[in-house]
Every structure is written in C-alpha cells, then in structure tokens.
Amino acid sequence: QPLLPVFSSHFGESPAQASLALSTTTAALGIAMLLAGTLSEVMGRKPVMLVSMISSALLLILTALSPNFTVLLVLRALQGVALAGLPAVAMAYLGEEVQRDSLGVAMGLYISGNSVGGLLGRLLTGMISDVVSWRAALIAIGVIGLFATGVFWRLLPPSRNFRARPFVPRQLAASLERHLTDPGLLCLYAIAALVMGSFVTLYNYLGYRLTGAPYGLSQSAVGWIFLVYLVGTFSSSWMGGLSGRLGRRPVLVAGVLLMLTGLCLTMSPDLAVIIAGVMVFTFGFFGSHSIASSWVGIRARVDRAQAASLYLLFYYLGSSVCGYGGGLLWSRSAWPGVAALIALLLVCALGVAVRLSRVPPRAAPAVDPTPLQASRSVTVPRT
C-alpha cells in the first residue's frame, strides 16, 4: 500500500491501475486458499507452509526486478497463490498441536504476529523506498521472508496429531454448497467483503492524499501512520470480550458505526484530525472483523475449515474489487469520491448486520461430521 503512489509515478499508471498491484494478489490469495487447506490434508501442514513461505519470498524478490507493470502484476498474482498456503494451514496446525487450555494464547500470539508483520512491512517499504528505491524495498522484505522461513523450518515442531486424508472432491463440493446456502453464513461473508473492502480502499488512497498537496508527506512519514494498526490489537480482543456480555450483533453494529465515524473525521482538512479518524476507523474494523470471523465458527457446526476459507475468499475479493473501484473514484473526485464509496459499503454492512438478527439459528447436523468436517478453530488472520 505505501508503494502505490510510487508505482503510479514510476510506471505512469493511474491510481486505479496501480492498485492492481495489491488487488491481483488478494484475489489470487482468496481463490487459492480454498484449495490450499485441502492440499494440506493430503501433504501435511508444515510442508505446505514451508513451500508457501519460500515461494512467496522468492516471488517478491523477482517482483522487484520487474521490467514493466504487466510483469509486476503477473508476479504479484503468483505471489497471492503462493501465500495461500500459510493462513489456510497455520490455524489448522495450531488447533491440532497446541493443548486446548493454551490454544487461546497461541492463537492470540499468531494474530499479533500478523498485525505486527503487516505494520513492519509497511514501515520498512516506505522508509527504504525513500532512501534507496522501491525495488530495494521489495528485495529487503523478500530477504527478511527467506530468513523467517529458515527460523520457521528450524523451530516449528513436526506435526504429531496430523493424519493424512485422501482428497475426495465430492465431499469438498458438498461442504461448499452447504455453507453457500446458509443465510447466516452468507450475511457474515457479505460483511467480510464490505468491511475489508472499506478498510483496504481507505488505506490504498490515503497515501495518495497525504503525499500530495497540501500535506506533501514523504513515503516514510506515510508509512509511520500505519502505526495506528496497533489499535487493532486492542480492539479485536476488547470488542470480542464485549460481545460475550452484550451479544455479537450489537457489538458488530457498533464496530461498523465506529468505522463510519472515523471516515467522517477523515473529511477534515486538518492532518491531526485525519489521523485520528484513521485510528477510529481502524479500531472499528478490527473489532468488526474479529466478531464476524469468530461468528463463522459458531454458525458453521461442521466443515468449519471450509467455512473459514469461504470467509477469507469473500474477505479478499472485497479487498480486490473495492480497492480497484476506489482508484476510479479517486481519479474523478479525489478523496470525497473515495469516501463516498466507503460510506456506501459501510451502510450496506450495517444493513446486513441488522439482517443477522432475523436469521434463525442453524439446526445441529443430523449426522456425525465426515473426515472433511473436522472441528477446529476458525479464527481468521487480519490484513
């Protein structure tokens, strides 16, 4: 995200076209994730994660050598496919290998690692691109990825509780059909697409706004603004606990309303108010996302891994489609156009959240889960 204005300048692309550097990756990631979890059932958890980490790091280094924007997009799409093997499998590994009384702590550390990694990646690319170049920034992140893969390979214990299962396409198809015909899950998938689409659209074009007049911030300064991601570490756990006392739906509605409030604050010309608005928006997003993703595990009584994969598919497709659409509006109407799109998405999310209160509880399954229907945690990684 911090490099999108740089891509516009270097390759002569519009903001909407530059946003494809992110959208193609997230779209490929969401689609490939449906198959990555199933592949790990056959090949094992750690091998799939290792291949995912090595290939994504190498592809990022190759992306830094792209001679033109078309090659960059192709490599970014391949990187999305490569990345799919990590989030789709890591949660399953933790659910199988960590003792139940320690699983909450382990999962919390994993989610914290996601948010901290996302923050550091944005900070480093912004600063290195300012001092050296965007190519050097991507190479540096790729090298860090390879180093992390080495640490991962040495330290992660082999699976002890994993049992390989044959791939049965019919069972996978039946699982997906079951989830895509459940009205409650469809509402949650819609919320995933709408709130993630809003979140990515705001952050995609915030850099264009703040590096331009009248602010004229550097890429490094814009990168430091991503420190507001840290409020998400608090809001996800705090709002999750609040939902246990007040109910999931009202807290989810409150989270979306917080996002709308933060969006309104970003309309101010004052830089401090804009940053405050981004913080409020981010606080509401992480809380809403945490509640919606955990609700998927409660709603999906069986085939929970597939239910989580579908949530992620809608999550990343919302990011891809809305992120690109925001670029078209930025070119026509600048920030007011982008804000109007985000407001529309959030109003739709509010409507869907209210609709959830009228969806009846899902009946318990009539039969025991099949091997594909393994019960495991459905906590979803954040972006």
C-alpha positions in Angstrom: 0.0 0.0 0.0 2.7 2.6 0.7 4.2 1.9 -2.7 1.1 2.5 -4.8 1.9 6.2 -5.4 5.4 5.2 -6.3 4.1 2.7 -8.9 1.9 5.4 -10.4 4.9 7.7 -10.8 7.4 5.1 -11.9 5.2 3.2 -14.4 2.9 6.1 -15.4 -0.2 4.2 -14.2 -3.4 5.7 -12.8 -4.2 5.1 -9.1 -6.8 2.5 -10.1 -4.3 0.6 -12.2 -1.6 0.9 -9.6 -4.0 -0.6 -7.0 -4.0 -3.8 -9.1 -0.5 -4.5 -7.6 -2.5 -5.2 -4.4 -5.8 -6.4 -5.8 -4.4 -9.1 -8.1 -2.6 -10.6 -5.1 -5.5 -10.6 -2.7 -7.9 -12.0 -5.4 -5.5 -14.9 -6.2 -4.9 -15.4 -2.5 -8.6 -15.7 -1.7 -9.3 -18.2 -4.5 -6.2 -20.3 -3.9 -7.0 -20.6 -0.2 -10.0 -22.8 -0.9 -7.6 -25.4 -2.3 -4.6 -24.8 0.0 -6.3 -26.2 3.1 -7.4 -29.3 1.3 -3.9 -29.8 -0.1 -2.5 -29.7 3.4 -4.9 -32.6 4.4 -3.0 -34.7 1.9 0.6 -33.4 2.1 0.8 -32.3 5.7 0.8 -29.0 7.4 4.4 -28.0 7.7 5.5 -28.9 4.2 2.7 -26.8 2.6 3.6 -23.8 4.9 7.3 -24.1 4.1 6.6 -24.2 0.3 4.3 -21.2 0.7 6.8 -19.1 2.6 9.8 -19.9 0.4 8.0 -19.4 -2.9 6.3 -16.1 -1.8 9.6 -14.6 -0.6 11.4 -15.6 -3.9 8.5 -14.2 -6.0 8.7 -10.9 -4.1 12.4 -10.6 -4.9 11.6 -11.3 -8.6 8.8 -8.7 -8.4 11.5 -6.1 -7.5 13.2 -6.9 -10.9 10.0 -6.4 -13.0 10.9 -4.5 -16.2 7.3 -3.2 -16.6 4.0 -3.1 -14.8 2.5 -6.1 -16.6 5.2 -8.4 -15.4 4.9 -7.0 -11.9 1.1 -7.8 -11.9 1.7 -11.4 -13.1 4.3 -12.0 -10.4 2.0 -10.4 -7.8 -0.8 -12.8 -8.8 1.6 -15.8 -8.5 2.6 -14.5 -5.1 -1.0 -14.5 -4.0 -1.3 -18.1 -5.0 1.9 -18.9 -3.1 0.8 -17.1 0.1 -2.4 -19.0 0.3 -0.7 -22.0 1.8 0.1 -20.1 5.1 -3.1 -18.6 6.5 -5.2 -21.5 5.3 -3.0 -24.1 7.2 -1.4 -22.3 10.1 -4.6 -22.2 12.1 -5.3 -25.9 11.5 -1.7 -26.7 12.7 -2.2 -24.8 15.9 -5.6 -26.3 16.5 -4.1 -29.8 16.2 -0.8 -29.4 18.0 -1.5 -27.0 20.9 -3.2 -28.1 24.1 -6.7 -26.8 24.4 -6.0 -24.7 27.5 -3.1 -23.0 25.7 -4.8 -22.6 22.3 -6.2 -19.1 23.1 -2.8 -17.7 24.0 -1.2 -19.4 20.9 -3.8 -18.1 18.6 -3.6 -14.6 20.1 0.2 -14.6 19.5 -0.3 -15.7 15.9 -2.8 -12.9 15.2 -0.4 -10.4 16.9 2.3 -11.6 14.6 0.1 -11.0 11.6 -0.7 -7.4 12.7 2.9 -6.6 13.7 4.3 -8.1 10.5 1.8 -6.1 8.4 2.9 -2.9 10.2 6.6 -3.5 9.9 6.3 -4.4 6.2 4.6 -1.1 5.5 7.1 0.9 7.6 10.1 -0.7 6.0 8.9 -0.4 2.4 8.1 3.3 3.0 11.4 4.1 4.5 13.6 2.1 2.2 11.8 3.4 -0.9 12.5 6.9 0.3 16.2 6.3 1.0 17.1 3.9 -1.9 14.3 2.8 -4.2 11.0 0.7 -4.3 13.0 -2.2 -5.8 15.4 -2.2 -2.9 12.4 -2.1 -0.5 10.8 -5.3 -2.0 14.2 -7.1 -2.1 14.7 -6.3 1.6 11.3 -7.7 2.5 11.9 -10.8 0.4 15.2 -11.4 2.1 13.6 -11.0 5.5 11.0 -13.5 4.4 13.6 -16.1 3.5 15.3 -15.6 6.9 12.0 -16.0 8.7 11.4 -19.2 6.7 14.7 -20.6 7.9 13.7 -19.8 11.5 10.3 -21.4 10.9 11.8 -24.6 9.5 14.2 -25.0 12.4 11.8 -24.1 15.3 8.4 -25.4 14.3 7.9 -29.0 15.6 6.7 -31.6 13.1 3.0 -32.5 13.3 2.3 -35.1 15.9 -1.5 -35.2 15.7 -2.0 -34.8 11.9 -3.3 -37.8 9.9 -3.2 -37.6 6.1 -6.6 -37.9 4.4 -7.4 -38.7 0.8 -8.8 -35.9 -1.3 -12.5 -36.5 -2.1 -13.8 -33.8 -4.4 -17.4 -34.7 -3.8 -17.1 -34.1 -0.1 -15.5 -30.7 -0.7 -18.2 -29.7 -3.1 -20.9 -30.7 -0.7 -19.3 -28.7 2.1 -19.1 -25.6 0.0 -22.7 -25.9 -1.1 -23.8 -26.3 2.5 -22.1 -23.1 3.5 -23.2 -21.1 0.4 -26.9 -21.9 1.0 -26.9 -20.9 4.7 -28.4 -17.4 5.1 -26.5 -16.6 8.3 -23.1 -17.5 6.8 -24.0 -15.6 3.6 -24.6 -12.5 5.8 -21.2 -13.0 7.5 -19.4 -13.4 4.2 -21.1 -10.2 2.9 -19.9 -8.4 6.0 -16.3 -9.7 5.4 -16.3 -8.4 1.8 -17.9 -5.0 2.8 -15.7 -4.1 5.8 -12.5 -5.4 4.3 -13.3 -3.6 1.0 -13.8 -0.4 3.0 -10.6 -0.9 5.0 -8.4 -1.5 2.0 -9.9 1.3 0.0 -9.2 3.8 2.7 -5.6 2.7 3.2 -4.9 2.4 -0.6 -5.7 6.0 -1.3 -4.7 7.6 2.0 -1.1 7.6 0.7 -2.1 9.5 -2.5 -3.9 12.1 -0.4 -1.1 12.7 2.1 1.8 12.7 -0.3 0.0 15.3 -2.5 -0.8 18.9 -1.8 -1.3 20.4 0.7 0.3 17.9 3.0 3.3 16.7 0.9 4.3 14.0 3.3 7.2 11.6 2.4 6.7 7.9 1.9 8.4 7.3 5.2 6.0 9.7 7.0 3.0 8.0 5.4 4.5 4.6 6.5 4.6 5.7 10.1 0.9 6.5 10.0 0.4 2.7 9.7 1.3 2.6 13.4 -2.4 3.1 14.0 -2.7 -0.7 13.2 -1.7 -1.2 16.8 -5.1 -0.1 18.0 -6.5 -3.2 16.2 -4.5 -5.5 18.5 -6.5 -4.0 21.4 -9.9 -3.5 19.7 -10.2 -7.1 18.4 -9.8 -8.6 21.9 -11.7 -5.9 23.7 -14.7 -5.9 21.4 -14.6 -9.7 21.3 -15.0 -9.8 25.1 -17.7 -7.1 24.9 -19.7 -9.3 22.5 -19.7 -12.1 25.1 -21.6 -9.7 27.5 -23.7 -7.7 25.2 -24.2 -10.1 22.2 -22.4 -10.3 18.9 -24.8 -8.4 16.7 -25.0 -5.1 18.7 -21.2 -5.0 19.1 -20.8 -5.8 15.4 -23.1 -2.9 14.6 -21.2 -0.6 16.9 -17.9 -1.6 15.2 -19.3 -0.6 11.8 -20.6 2.6 13.2 -17.2 3.4 14.5 -15.8 2.9 11.0 -18.3 5.4 9.7 -17.4 7.9 12.4 -13.7 7.6 11.6 -14.5 8.0 7.9 -16.3 11.3 8.6 -13.3 12.6 10.5 -11.0 11.9 7.5 -13.0 14.5 5.6 -11.4 17.2 7.7 -8.5 19.2 6.1 -6.6 19.1 9.4 -3.9 16.4 9.4 -4.2 15.6 13.1 -8.0 15.0 12.7 -7.4 12.8 9.6 -5.0 10.6 11.6 -7.5 10.5 14.5 -10.2 9.4 12.0 -8.0 6.7 10.6 -7.4 5.4 14.2 -11.1 5.3 15.0 -11.8 3.6 11.6 -9.1 1.0 12.2 -10.4 0.4 15.7 -13.8 -0.3 14.4 -12.6 -2.5 11.5 -10.5 -4.9 13.6 -13.3 -5.3 16.2 -15.9 -5.9 13.5 -13.7 -8.4 11.6 -12.8 -10.3 14.8 -16.5 -10.7 15.7 -17.6 -11.7 12.2 -14.8 -14.2 11.7 -15.4 -15.9 15.1 -19.2 -15.9 14.4 -18.4 -18.1 11.3 -17.1 -20.8 13.6 -20.1 -20.7 15.8 -22.6 -20.7 12.8 -20.8 -23.5 10.9 -21.4 -26.5 13.1 -19.5 -28.8 10.7 -16.9 -28.3 7.9 -15.5 -25.3 9.8 -12.2 -25.2 7.9 -14.1 -24.8 4.6 -16.4 -22.2 6.2 -13.4 -20.2 7.2 -11.9 -20.5 3.7 -15.0 -19.1 2.2 -15.0 -16.2 4.7 -11.4 -15.4 3.6 -12.4 -15.7 -0.1 -15.1 -13.0 0.3 -12.8 -11.0 2.6 -10.0 -10.8 -0.1 -12.3 -10.5 -3.0 -13.9 -7.5 -1.3 -10.5 -6.1 -0.9 -9.6 -6.6 -4.6 -12.9 -5.3 -6.1 -13.4 -2.3 -3.8 -9.8 -1.4 -3.8 -9.8 -1.0 -7.6 -13.1 0.8 -7.6 -11.8 3.3 -5.2 -9.0 4.2 -7.6 -11.5 5.0 -10.3 -13.3 7.4 -8.0 -10.0 8.9 -6.8 -9.2 9.8 -10.4 -12.5 11.5 -10.8 -13.3 13.0 -7.4 -10.2 12.6 -5.2 -10.9 11.9 -1.5 -14.6 12.8 -1.5 -15.3 10.2 -4.2 -13.3 7.5 -2.3 -15.1 8.4 1.0 -18.5 8.2 -0.7 -17.7 4.6 -1.9 -16.5 3.6 1.6 -19.7 5.1 3.2 -21.9 3.2 0.8 -20.1 -0.1 1.6 -20.4 0.5 5.4 -24.1 1.4 5.2 -24.6 -1.9 3.3 -22.6 -3.7 6.1 -24.9 -2.1 8.7 -28.0 -3.4 6.9 -26.5 -6.9 6.7 -25.6 -6.8 10.4 -29.1 -5.9 11.3 -30.4 -8.6 9.0 -28.5 -11.2 11.0 -30.8 -10.7 14.0 -33.7 -12.1 11.8 -31.8 -15.2 10.7 -32.9 -18.3 12.7 -30.2 -20.4 14.4 -28.8 -23.2 12.4 -30.0 -26.7 13.2 -27.5 -29.2 14.5 -26.2 -31.7 11.9 -28.2 -34.9 11.6 -25.0 -37.0 11.2 -21.6 -37.1 12.6 -19.0 -35.0 10.7 -17.1 -36.7 8.0 -13.3 -36.6 8.0 -13.5 -33.4 6.0 -15.7 -31.8 8.6 -13.1 -31.7 11.3 -13.9 -29.3 14.1 -11.2 -26.7 14.6 -10.8 -23.1 15.4 -11.9 -20.7 12.7 -10.1 -17.5 13.9 -9.2 -15.6 10.7 -5.9 -13.7 10.2 -6.0 -9.9 9.7 -4.5 -7.9 7.0 
